[in-house]
Amino acid sequence: MARQSGATQRTQRSPRRPATGRGGQGRKRSVFSGTREGTQCRYCRNQVDYVDYKDIGTLQKLLTNRGKIYSRKRSGNCAGCQRKVKRAIKRARYMALLPFTT
């Protein structure tokens, strides 16, 4: 068998499968359109611009009994409001309105 200079030897492959795969249906596409509708955090729902550090009742709902801040997933806050809540809780702790730990 003579080799050609500079070219590699290829083996015979079976023809590729069609791209459709599942009985001609093609790839199933997600219904998710990219925008999240429906659920909003408690601050966005009430259109609150500023989370007040003196509102201890609301802030205590976002803390564990040990004084830890609940995560976004647990509290249901969006990212921006969770940062506002974090800042308000830290201010309230500094002013001795909320405990650092128990």
Secondary structure, DSSP 8 states (H G I E B T S, - for coil): ----TT------------TT-STT---------S---S---HHHHTT-SS--TT-HHHHHTTB-TTS-B--HHHH---HHHHHHHHHHHHHHHHTTSS-S--
